[in-house]
Amino acid sequence: MKKIFFLVLFGFFSFWVLAQNADSSYVGVDTTLASYQLGRKIGEWFPFVMLVIIVLLYIRGAYRHGDQKHKIEE
């Protein structure tokens, strides 16, 4: 599960970096108007989405950790 999460995270991050640096100097990168606009949208939402994912993972980890403590006490 962690491997899949990090692969998806890396894919989003690499696409975001490409979108931020999208210009005609990259050979083989499609910089048509549609893909550029999509890259701009992803670039705008990427930090917010990553923050939400990190917070959810933190809450999940804290919940699991608390659950394990409870089981040990029993």
PDB file with SEQRES, HELIX, SHEET and CRYST1 records, atoms N, CA, C and O in Angstrom:
SEQRES   1 A   74  MET LYS LYS ILE PHE PHE LEU VAL LEU PHE GLY PHE PHE          
SEQRES   2 A   74  SER PHE TRP VAL LEU ALA GLN ASN ALA ASP SER SER TYR          
SEQRES   3 A   74  VAL GLY VAL ASP THR THR LEU ALA SER TYR GLN LEU GLY          
SEQRES   4 A   74  ARG LYS ILE GLY GLU TRP PHE PRO PHE VAL MET LEU VAL          
SEQRES   5 A   74  ILE ILE VAL LEU LEU TYR ILE ARG GLY ALA TYR ARG HIS          
SEQRES   6 A   74  GLY ASP GLN LYS HIS LYS ILE GLU GLU                          
HELIX    1 AA1 LYS A    2  GLN A   20  1                                  19    
HELIX    2 AA2 LEU A   33  GLU A   73  1                                  41    
CRYST1    1.000    1.000    1.000  90.00  90.00  90.00 P 1           1          
ATOM      1  N   MET A   1       0.832  -1.203   0.000  1.00  0.00           N  
ATOM      2  CA  MET A   1       0.000   0.000   0.000  1.00  0.00           C  
ATOM      3  C   MET A   1       0.872   1.260   0.000  1.00  0.00           C  
ATOM      4  O   MET A   1       0.594   2.221  -0.717  1.00  0.00           O  
ATOM      5  N   LYS A   2       1.931   1.237   0.818  1.00  0.00           N  
ATOM      6  CA  LYS A   2       2.816   2.403   0.870  1.00  0.00           C  
ATOM      7  C   LYS A   2       3.520   2.616  -0.464  1.00  0.00           C  
ATOM      8  O   LYS A   2       3.703   3.752  -0.900  1.00  0.00           O  
ATOM      9  N   LYS A   3       3.923   1.500  -1.124  1.00  0.00           N  
ATOM     10  CA  LYS A   3       4.613   1.627  -2.410  1.00  0.00           C  
ATOM     11  C   LYS A   3       3.707   2.282  -3.439  1.00  0.00           C  
ATOM     12  O   LYS A   3       4.143   3.153  -4.192  1.00  0.00           O  
ATOM     13  N   ILE A   4       2.448   1.866  -3.474  1.00  0.00           N  
ATOM     14  CA  ILE A   4       1.492   2.445  -4.428  1.00  0.00           C  
ATOM     15  C   ILE A   4       1.306   3.927  -4.135  1.00  0.00           C  
ATOM     16  O   ILE A   4       1.279   4.744  -5.055  1.00  0.00           O  
ATOM     17  N   PHE A   5       1.178   4.275  -2.864  1.00  0.00           N  
ATOM     18  CA  PHE A   5       0.998   5.676  -2.481  1.00  0.00           C  
ATOM     19  C   PHE A   5       2.178   6.520  -2.946  1.00  0.00           C  
ATOM     20  O   PHE A   5       1.991   7.603  -3.502  1.00  0.00           O  
ATOM     21  N   PHE A   6       3.406   6.021  -2.718  1.00  0.00           N  
ATOM     22  CA  PHE A   6       4.575   6.803  -3.103  1.00  0.00           C  
ATOM     23  C   PHE A   6       4.737   6.872  -4.614  1.00  0.00           C  
ATOM     24  O   PHE A   6       5.218   7.878  -5.135  1.00  0.00           O  
ATOM     25  N   LEU A   7       4.342   5.814  -5.333  1.00  0.00           N  
ATOM     26  CA  LEU A   7       4.380   5.872  -6.797  1.00  0.00           C  
ATOM     27  C   LEU A   7       3.419   6.928  -7.322  1.00  0.00           C  
ATOM     28  O   LEU A   7       3.774   7.705  -8.208  1.00  0.00           O  
ATOM     29  N   VAL A   8       2.211   6.962  -6.785  1.00  0.00           N  
ATOM     30  CA  VAL A   8       1.231   7.973  -7.200  1.00  0.00           C  
ATOM     31  C   VAL A   8       1.731   9.368  -6.834  1.00  0.00           C  
ATOM     32  O   VAL A   8       1.625  10.297  -7.635  1.00  0.00           O  
ATOM     33  N   LEU A   9       2.269   9.512  -5.638  1.00  0.00           N  
ATOM     34  CA  LEU A   9       2.807  10.799  -5.198  1.00  0.00           C  
ATOM     35  C   LEU A   9       3.928  11.262  -6.118  1.00  0.00           C  
ATOM     36  O   LEU A   9       3.979  12.431  -6.502  1.00  0.00           O  
ATOM     37  N   PHE A  10       4.834  10.338  -6.473  1.00  0.00           N  
ATOM     38  CA  PHE A  10       5.944  10.684  -7.362  1.00  0.00           C  
ATOM     39  C   PHE A  10       5.433  11.067  -8.744  1.00  0.00           C  
ATOM     40  O   PHE A  10       5.949  11.997  -9.364  1.00  0.00           O  
ATOM     41  N   GLY A  11       4.412  10.347  -9.231  1.00  0.00           N  
ATOM     42  CA  GLY A  11       3.832  10.677 -10.531  1.00  0.00           C  
ATOM     43  C   GLY A  11       3.226  12.066 -10.541  1.00  0.00           C  
ATOM     44  O   GLY A  11       3.455  12.845 -11.466  1.00  0.00           O  
ATOM     45  N   PHE A  12       2.452  12.377  -9.510  1.00  0.00           N  
ATOM     46  CA  PHE A  12       1.861  13.715  -9.411  1.00  0.00           C  
ATOM     47  C   PHE A  12       2.944  14.788  -9.324  1.00  0.00           C  
ATOM     48  O   PHE A  12       2.856  15.833  -9.968  1.00  0.00           O  
ATOM     49  N   PHE A  13       3.965  14.508  -8.513  1.00  0.00           N  
ATOM     50  CA  PHE A  13       5.018  15.504  -8.319  1.00  0.00           C  
ATOM     51  C   PHE A  13       5.795  15.748  -9.605  1.00  0.00           C  
ATOM     52  O   PHE A  13       6.090  16.894  -9.947  1.00  0.00           O  
ATOM     53  N   SER A  14       6.130  14.665 -10.327  1.00  0.00           N  
ATOM     54  CA  SER A  14       6.894  14.839 -11.563  1.00  0.00           C  
ATOM     55  C   SER A  14       6.061  15.573 -12.610  1.00  0.00           C  
ATOM     56  O   SER A  14       6.586  16.412 -13.341  1.00  0.00           O  
ATOM     57  N   PHE A  15       4.761  15.262 -12.688  1.00  0.00           N  
ATOM     58  CA  PHE A  15       3.892  15.967 -13.631  1.00  0.00           C  
ATOM     59  C   PHE A  15       3.773  17.438 -13.248  1.00  0.00           C  
ATOM     60  O   PHE A  15       3.734  18.313 -14.113  1.00  0.00           O  
ATOM     61  N   TRP A  16       3.714  17.701 -11.946  1.00  0.00           N  
ATOM     62  CA  TRP A  16       3.621  19.079 -11.458  1.00  0.00           C  
ATOM     63  C   TRP A  16       4.878  19.863 -11.816  1.00  0.00           C  
ATOM     64  O   TRP A  16       4.800  21.014 -12.246  1.00  0.00           O  
ATOM     65  N   VAL A  17       6.050  19.225 -11.635  1.00  0.00           N  
ATOM     66  CA  VAL A  17       7.311  19.897 -11.974  1.00  0.00           C  
ATOM     67  C   VAL A  17       7.363  20.189 -13.465  1.00  0.00           C  
ATOM     68  O   VAL A  17       7.772  21.273 -13.880  1.00  0.00           O  
ATOM     69  N   LEU A  18       6.943  19.208 -14.276  1.00  0.00           N  
ATOM     70  CA  LEU A  18       6.913  19.438 -15.728  1.00  0.00           C  
ATOM     71  C   LEU A  18       5.961  20.572 -16.072  1.00  0.00           C  
ATOM     72  O   LEU A  18       6.256  21.395 -16.938  1.00  0.00           O  
ATOM     73  N   ALA A  19       4.823  20.615 -15.397  1.00  0.00           N  
ATOM     74  CA  ALA A  19       3.841  21.663 -15.691  1.00  0.00           C  
ATOM     75  C   ALA A  19       4.379  23.037 -15.300  1.00  0.00           C  
ATOM     76  O   ALA A  19       4.101  24.025 -15.981  1.00  0.00           O  
ATOM     77  N   GLN A  20       5.140  23.110 -14.221  1.00  0.00           N  
ATOM     78  CA  GLN A  20       5.698  24.392 -13.800  1.00  0.00           C  
ATOM     79  C   GLN A  20       6.764  24.888 -14.770  1.00  0.00           C  
ATOM     80  O   GLN A  20       6.929  26.092 -14.967  1.00  0.00           O  
ATOM     81  N   ASN A  21       7.487  23.942 -15.373  1.00  0.00           N  
ATOM     82  CA  ASN A  21       8.590  24.310 -16.256  1.00  0.00           C  
ATOM     83  C   ASN A  21       8.233  24.116 -17.728  1.00  0.00           C  
ATOM     84  O   ASN A  21       9.121  24.008 -18.573  1.00  0.00           O  
ATOM     85  N   ALA A  22       6.943  24.073 -18.034  1.00  0.00           N  
ATOM     86  CA  ALA A  22       6.528  23.768 -19.406  1.00  0.00           C  
ATOM     87  C   ALA A  22       6.883  24.924 -20.342  1.00  0.00           C  
ATOM     88  O   ALA A  22       6.310  26.010 -20.258  1.00  0.00           O  
ATOM     89  N   ASP A  23       7.823  24.670 -21.218  1.00  0.00           N  
ATOM     90  CA  ASP A  23       8.097  25.602 -22.305  1.00  0.00           C  
ATOM     91  C   ASP A  23       8.635  24.804 -23.491  1.00  0.00           C  
ATOM     92  O   ASP A  23       8.819  23.590 -23.394  1.00  0.00           O  
ATOM     93  N   SER A  24       8.882  25.477 -24.594  1.00  0.00           N  
ATOM     94  CA  SER A  24       9.220  24.773 -25.827  1.00  0.00           C  
ATOM     95  C   SER A  24      10.643  24.227 -25.824  1.00  0.00           C  
ATOM     96  O   SER A  24      11.025  23.531 -26.764  1.00  0.00           O  
ATOM     97  N   SER A  25      11.441  24.519 -24.798  1.00  0.00           N  
ATOM     98  CA  SER A  25      12.818  24.029 -24.781  1.00  0.00           C  
ATOM     99  C   SER A  25      12.882  22.534 -24.463  1.00  0.00           C  
ATOM    100  O   SER A  25      13.881  21.883 -24.769  1.00  0.00           O  
ATOM    101  N   TYR A  26      11.825  21.981 -23.849  1.00  0.00           N  
ATOM    102  CA  TYR A  26      11.794  20.544 -23.599  1.00  0.00           C  
ATOM    103  C   TYR A  26      11.445  19.821 -24.887  1.00  0.00           C  
ATOM    104  O   TYR A  26      10.398  20.072 -25.483  1.00  0.00           O  
ATOM    105  N   VAL A  27      12.321  18.923 -25.317  1.00  0.00           N  
ATOM    106  CA  VAL A  27      12.068  18.159 -26.536  1.00  0.00           C  
ATOM    107  C   VAL A  27      11.227  16.941 -26.167  1.00  0.00           C  
ATOM    108  O   VAL A  27      11.564  16.204 -25.241  1.00  0.00           O  
ATOM    109  N   GLY A  28      10.147  16.738 -26.886  1.00  0.00           N  
ATOM    110  CA  GLY A  28       9.311  15.571 -26.660  1.00  0.00           C  
ATOM    111  C   GLY A  28       8.220  15.782 -25.631  1.00  0.00           C  
ATOM    112  O   GLY A  28       7.429  14.872 -25.383  1.00  0.00           O  
ATOM    113  N   VAL A  29       8.155  16.950 -25.029  1.00  0.00           N  
ATOM    114  CA  VAL A  29       7.081  17.235 -24.077  1.00  0.00           C  
ATOM    115  C   VAL A  29       5.999  18.026 -24.799  1.00  0.00           C  
ATOM    116  O   VAL A  29       6.268  19.068 -25.397  1.00  0.00           O  
ATOM    117  N   ASP A  30       4.786  17.523 -24.736  1.00  0.00           N  
ATOM    118  CA  ASP A  30       3.681  18.168 -25.436  1.00  0.00           C  
ATOM    119  C   ASP A  30       3.266  19.419 -24.668  1.00  0.00           C  
ATOM    120  O   ASP A  30       2.805  19.328 -23.530  1.00  0.00           O  
ATOM    121  N   THR A  31       3.429  20.577 -25.286  1.00  0.00           N  
ATOM    122  CA  THR A  31       3.067  21.826 -24.607  1.00  0.00           C  
ATOM    123  C   THR A  31       1.942  22.531 -25.355  1.00  0.00           C  
ATOM    124  O   THR A  31       1.955  23.753 -25.500  1.00  0.00           O  
ATOM    125  N   THR A  32       0.973  21.756 -25.830  1.00  0.00           N  
ATOM    126  CA  THR A  32      -0.184  22.382 -26.463  1.00  0.00           C  
ATOM    127  C   THR A  32      -0.972  23.146 -25.408  1.00  0.00           C  
ATOM    128  O   THR A  32      -0.744  22.988 -24.209  1.00  0.00           O  
ATOM    129  N   LEU A  33      -1.892  23.967 -25.865  1.00  0.00           N  
ATOM    130  CA  LEU A  33      -2.642  24.828 -24.947  1.00  0.00           C  
ATOM    131  C   LEU A  33      -3.422  24.013 -23.916  1.00  0.00           C  
ATOM    132  O   LEU A  33      -3.454  24.367 -22.738  1.00  0.00           O  
ATOM    133  N   ALA A  34      -4.053  22.917 -24.361  1.00  0.00           N  
ATOM    134  CA  ALA A  34      -4.869  22.112 -23.443  1.00  0.00           C  
ATOM    135  C   ALA A  34      -4.003  21.503 -22.340  1.00  0.00           C  
ATOM    136  O   ALA A  34      -4.366  21.564 -21.165  1.00  0.00           O  
ATOM    137  N   SER A  35      -2.871  20.920 -22.705  1.00  0.00           N  
ATOM    138  CA  SER A  35      -2.026  20.288 -21.687  1.00  0.00           C  
ATOM    139  C   SER A  35      -1.402  21.345 -20.783  1.00  0.00           C  
ATOM    140  O   SER A  35      -1.177  21.097 -19.598  1.00  0.00           O  
ATOM    141  N   TYR A  36      -1.122  22.517 -21.335  1.00  0.00           N  
ATOM    142  CA  TYR A  36      -0.565  23.597 -20.511  1.00  0.00           C  
ATOM    143  C   TYR A  36      -1.589  24.067 -19.480  1.00  0.00           C  
ATOM    144  O   TYR A  36      -1.253  24.302 -18.320  1.00  0.00           O  
ATOM    145  N   GLN A  37      -2.848  24.204 -19.918  1.00  0.00           N  
ATOM    146  CA  GLN A  37      -3.896  24.626 -18.982  1.00  0.00           C  
ATOM    147  C   GLN A  37      -4.131  23.569 -17.906  1.00  0.00           C  
ATOM    148  O   GLN A  37      -4.334  23.895 -16.736  1.00  0.00           O  
ATOM    149  N   LEU A  38      -4.100  22.289 -18.316  1.00  0.00           N  
ATOM    150  CA  LEU A  38      -4.254  21.208 -17.339  1.00  0.00           C  
ATOM    151  C   LEU A  38      -3.110  21.257 -16.328  1.00  0.00           C  
ATOM    152  O   LEU A  38      -3.327  21.098 -15.127  1.00  0.00           O  
ATOM    153  N   GLY A  39      -1.901  21.477 -16.821  1.00  0.00           N  
ATOM    154  CA  GLY A  39      -0.747  21.580 -15.933  1.00  0.00           C  
ATOM    155  C   GLY A  39      -0.869  22.747 -14.970  1.00  0.00           C  
ATOM    156  O   GLY A  39      -0.488  22.635 -13.805  1.00  0.00           O  
ATOM    157  N   ARG A  40      -1.397  23.864 -15.449  1.00  0.00           N  
ATOM    158  CA  ARG A  40      -1.586  25.029 -14.578  1.00  0.00           C  
ATOM    159  C   ARG A  40      -2.606  24.718 -13.483  1.00  0.00           C  
ATOM    160  O   ARG A  40      -2.412  25.084 -12.324  1.00  0.00           O  
ATOM    161  N   LYS A  41      -3.707  24.032 -13.861  1.00  0.00           N  
ATOM    162  CA  LYS A  41      -4.730  23.672 -12.867  1.00  0.00           C  
ATOM    163  C   LYS A  41      -4.138  22.740 -11.806  1.00  0.00           C  
ATOM    164  O   LYS A  41      -4.355  22.929 -10.609  1.00  0.00           O  
ATOM    165  N   ILE A  42      -3.388  21.733 -12.262  1.00  0.00           N  
ATOM    166  CA  ILE A  42      -2.768  20.798 -11.317  1.00  0.00           C  
ATOM    167  C   ILE A  42      -1.770  21.541 -10.437  1.00  0.00           C  
ATOM    168  O   ILE A  42      -1.675  21.274  -9.239  1.00  0.00           O  
ATOM    169  N   GLY A  43      -1.027  22.473 -11.032  1.00  0.00           N  
ATOM    170  CA  GLY A  43      -0.064  23.256 -10.266  1.00  0.00           C  
ATOM    171  C   GLY A  43      -0.724  24.101  -9.191  1.00  0.00           C  
ATOM    172  O   GLY A  43      -0.158  24.307  -8.118  1.00  0.00           O  
ATOM    173  N   GLU A  44      -1.933  24.593  -9.486  1.00  0.00           N  
ATOM    174  CA  GLU A  44      -2.652  25.397  -8.497  1.00  0.00           C  
ATOM    175  C   GLU A  44      -3.182  24.536  -7.356  1.00  0.00           C  
ATOM    176  O   GLU A  44      -3.147  24.956  -6.199  1.00  0.00           O  
ATOM    177  N   TRP A  45      -3.673  23.331  -7.666  1.00  0.00           N  
ATOM    178  CA  TRP A  45      -4.315  22.486  -6.661  1.00  0.00           C  
ATOM    179  C   TRP A  45      -3.360  21.535  -5.961  1.00  0.00           C  
ATOM    180  O   TRP A  45      -3.680  21.019  -4.890  1.00  0.00           O  
ATOM    181  N   PHE A  46      -2.176  21.292  -6.554  1.00  0.00           N  
ATOM    182  CA  PHE A  46      -1.251  20.284  -6.025  1.00  0.00           C  
ATOM    183  C   PHE A  46      -0.874  20.511  -4.557  1.00  0.00           C  
ATOM    184  O   PHE A  46      -0.979  19.575  -3.764  1.00  0.00           O  
ATOM    185  N   PRO A  47      -0.440  21.715  -4.164  1.00  0.00           N  
ATOM    186  CA  PRO A  47      -0.054  21.893  -2.749  1.00  0.00           C  
ATOM    187  C   PRO A  47      -1.211  21.647  -1.786  1.00  0.00           C  
ATOM    188  O   PRO A  47      -1.018  21.063  -0.720  1.00  0.00           O  
ATOM    189  N   PHE A  48      -2.411  22.088  -2.155  1.00  0.00           N  
ATOM    190  CA  PHE A  48      -3.583  21.888  -1.303  1.00  0.00           C  
ATOM    191  C   PHE A  48      -3.904  20.401  -1.150  1.00  0.00           C  
ATOM    192  O   PHE A  48      -4.162  19.923  -0.045  1.00  0.00           O  
ATOM    193  N   VAL A  49      -3.885  19.673  -2.276  1.00  0.00           N  
ATOM    194  CA  VAL A  49      -4.195  18.239  -2.244  1.00  0.00           C  
ATOM    195  C   VAL A  49      -3.154  17.491  -1.415  1.00  0.00           C  
ATOM    196  O   VAL A  49      -3.505  16.615  -0.625  1.00  0.00           O  
ATOM    197  N   MET A  50      -1.878  17.829  -1.590  1.00  0.00           N  
ATOM    198  CA  MET A  50      -0.825  17.158  -0.821  1.00  0.00           C  
ATOM    199  C   MET A  50      -0.975  17.438   0.678  1.00  0.00           C  
ATOM    200  O   MET A  50      -0.760  16.547   1.500  1.00  0.00           O  
ATOM    201  N   LEU A  51      -1.341  18.663   1.032  1.00  0.00           N  
ATOM    202  CA  LEU A  51      -1.550  19.006   2.437  1.00  0.00           C  
ATOM    203  C   LEU A  51      -2.680  18.170   3.032  1.00  0.00           C  
ATOM    204  O   LEU A  51      -2.554  17.658   4.144  1.00  0.00           O  
ATOM    205  N   VAL A  52      -3.784  18.030   2.297  1.00  0.00           N  
ATOM    206  CA  VAL A  52      -4.919  17.229   2.773  1.00  0.00           C  
ATOM    207  C   VAL A  52      -4.503  15.774   2.951  1.00  0.00           C  
ATOM    208  O   VAL A  52      -4.845  15.150   3.955  1.00  0.00           O  
ATOM    209  N   ILE A  53      -3.762  15.224   1.973  1.00  0.00           N  
ATOM    210  CA  ILE A  53      -3.329  13.825   2.058  1.00  0.00           C  
ATOM    211  C   ILE A  53      -2.411  13.622   3.261  1.00  0.00           C  
ATOM    212  O   ILE A  53      -2.544  12.637   3.986  1.00  0.00           O  
ATOM    213  N   ILE A  54      -1.480  14.552   3.473  1.00  0.00           N  
ATOM    214  CA  ILE A  54      -0.550  14.430   4.600  1.00  0.00           C  
ATOM    215  C   ILE A  54      -1.301  14.488   5.925  1.00  0.00           C  
ATOM    216  O   ILE A  54      -1.001  13.720   6.839  1.00  0.00           O  
ATOM    217  N   VAL A  55      -2.275  15.392   6.038  1.00  0.00           N  
ATOM    218  CA  VAL A  55      -3.060  15.501   7.272  1.00  0.00           C  
ATOM    219  C   VAL A  55      -3.863  14.228   7.512  1.00  0.00           C  
ATOM    220  O   VAL A  55      -3.925  13.739   8.640  1.00  0.00           O  
ATOM    221  N   LEU A  56      -4.481  13.684   6.459  1.00  0.00           N  
ATOM    222  CA  LEU A  56      -5.255  12.448   6.608  1.00  0.00           C  
ATOM    223  C   LEU A  56      -4.364  11.286   7.029  1.00  0.00           C  
ATOM    224  O   LEU A  56      -4.748  10.487   7.883  1.00  0.00           O  
ATOM    225  N   LEU A  57      -3.176  11.187   6.436  1.00  0.00           N  
ATOM    226  CA  LEU A  57      -2.257  10.115   6.818  1.00  0.00           C  
ATOM    227  C   LEU A  57      -1.794  10.282   8.266  1.00  0.00           C  
ATOM    228  O   LEU A  57      -1.647   9.298   8.991  1.00  0.00           O  
ATOM    229  N   TYR A  58      -1.567  11.524   8.681  1.00  0.00           N  
ATOM    230  CA  TYR A  58      -1.154  11.781  10.063  1.00  0.00           C  
ATOM    231  C   TYR A  58      -2.254  11.361  11.037  1.00  0.00           C  
ATOM    232  O   TYR A  58      -1.985  10.720  12.053  1.00  0.00           O  
ATOM    233  N   ILE A  59      -3.501  11.731  10.714  1.00  0.00           N  
ATOM    234  CA  ILE A  59      -4.634  11.362  11.572  1.00  0.00           C  
ATOM    235  C   ILE A  59      -4.773   9.843  11.626  1.00  0.00           C  
ATOM    236  O   ILE A  59      -4.997   9.271  12.693  1.00  0.00           O  
ATOM    237  N   ARG A  60      -4.639   9.189  10.463  1.00  0.00           N  
ATOM    238  CA  ARG A  60      -4.754   7.732  10.402  1.00  0.00           C  
ATOM    239  C   ARG A  60      -3.658   7.081  11.240  1.00  0.00           C  
ATOM    240  O   ARG A  60      -3.915   6.132  11.980  1.00  0.00           O  
ATOM    241  N   GLY A  61      -2.437   7.597  11.119  1.00  0.00           N  
ATOM    242  CA  GLY A  61      -1.329   7.047  11.893  1.00  0.00           C  
ATOM    243  C   GLY A  61      -1.517   7.254  13.382  1.00  0.00           C  
ATOM    244  O   GLY A  61      -1.245   6.353  14.175  1.00  0.00           O  
ATOM    245  N   ALA A  62      -1.981   8.434  13.770  1.00  0.00           N  
ATOM    246  CA  ALA A  62      -2.215   8.721  15.185  1.00  0.00           C  
ATOM    247  C   ALA A  62      -3.333   7.834  15.725  1.00  0.00           C  
ATOM    248  O   ALA A  62      -3.253   7.350  16.855  1.00  0.00           O  
ATOM    249  N   TYR A  63      -4.373   7.619  14.922  1.00  0.00           N  
ATOM    250  CA  TYR A  63      -5.486   6.774  15.349  1.00  0.00           C  
ATOM    251  C   TYR A  63      -5.011   5.340  15.543  1.00  0.00           C  
ATOM    252  O   TYR A  63      -5.347   4.695  16.536  1.00  0.00           O  
ATOM    253  N   ARG A  64      -4.222   4.844  14.581  1.00  0.00           N  
ATOM    254  CA  ARG A  64      -3.718   3.473  14.694  1.00  0.00           C  
ATOM    255  C   ARG A  64      -2.808   3.334  15.909  1.00  0.00           C  
ATOM    256  O   ARG A  64      -2.870   2.336  16.627  1.00  0.00           O  
ATOM    257  N   HIS A  65      -1.972   4.329  16.136  1.00  0.00           N  
ATOM    258  CA  HIS A  65      -1.052   4.279  17.268  1.00  0.00           C  
ATOM    259  C   HIS A  65      -1.844   4.260  18.578  1.00  0.00           C  
ATOM    260  O   HIS A  65      -1.517   3.497  19.487  1.00  0.00           O  
ATOM    261  N   GLY A  66      -2.862   5.080  18.676  1.00  0.00           N  
ATOM    262  CA  GLY A  66      -3.705   5.102  19.864  1.00  0.00           C  
ATOM    263  C   GLY A  66      -4.455   3.800  20.051  1.00  0.00           C  
ATOM    264  O   GLY A  66      -4.650   3.346  21.178  1.00  0.00           O  
ATOM    265  N   ASP A  67      -4.879   3.196  18.947  1.00  0.00           N  
ATOM    266  CA  ASP A  67      -5.595   1.931  18.994  1.00  0.00           C  
ATOM    267  C   ASP A  67      -4.678   0.831  19.525  1.00  0.00           C  
ATOM    268  O   ASP A  67      -5.113  -0.018  20.304  1.00  0.00           O  
ATOM    269  N   GLN A  68      -3.422   0.842  19.109  1.00  0.00           N  
ATOM    270  CA  GLN A  68      -2.475  -0.167  19.581  1.00  0.00           C  
ATOM    271  C   GLN A  68      -2.204   0.005  21.075  1.00  0.00           C  
ATOM    272  O   GLN A  68      -2.084  -0.986  21.796  1.00  0.00           O  
ATOM    273  N   LYS A  69      -2.109   1.230  21.542  1.00  0.00           N  
ATOM    274  CA  LYS A  69      -1.906   1.477  22.977  1.00  0.00           C  
ATOM    275  C   LYS A  69      -3.078   0.907  23.778  1.00  0.00           C  
ATOM    276  O   LYS A  69      -2.894   0.293  24.828  1.00  0.00           O  
ATOM    277  N   HIS A  70      -4.273   1.124  23.260  1.00  0.00           N  
ATOM    278  CA  HIS A  70      -5.471   0.642  23.936  1.00  0.00           C  
ATOM    279  C   HIS A  70      -5.452  -0.884  24.029  1.00  0.00           C  
ATOM    280  O   HIS A  70      -5.816  -1.446  25.061  1.00  0.00           O  
ATOM    281  N   LYS A  71      -5.031  -1.549  22.962  1.00  0.00           N  
ATOM    282  CA  LYS A  71      -4.991  -3.016  22.962  1.00  0.00           C  
ATOM    283  C   LYS A  71      -3.957  -3.535  23.956  1.00  0.00           C  
ATOM    284  O   LYS A  71      -4.173  -4.557  24.606  1.00  0.00           O  
ATOM    285  N   ILE A  72      -2.834  -2.828  24.071  1.00  0.00           N  
ATOM    286  CA  ILE A  72      -1.782  -3.260  24.994  1.00  0.00           C  
ATOM    287  C   ILE A  72      -2.275  -3.166  26.439  1.00  0.00           C  
ATOM    288  O   ILE A  72      -1.982  -4.041  27.253  1.00  0.00           O  
ATOM    289  N   GLU A  73      -3.021  -2.109  26.757  1.00  0.00           N  
ATOM    290  CA  GLU A  73      -3.517  -1.920  28.121  1.00  0.00           C  
ATOM    291  C   GLU A  73      -4.504  -3.006  28.520  1.00  0.00           C  
ATOM    292  O   GLU A  73      -4.578  -3.379  29.691  1.00  0.00           O  
ATOM    293  N   GLU A  74      -5.262  -3.516  27.555  1.00  0.00           N  
ATOM    294  CA  GLU A  74      -6.217  -4.588  27.872  1.00  0.00           C  
ATOM    295  C   GLU A  74      -5.451  -5.851  28.159  1.00  0.00           C  
ATOM    296  O   GLU A  74      -6.052  -6.885  28.450  1.00  0.00           O  
TER     297      GLU A  74                                                      
END                                                                             
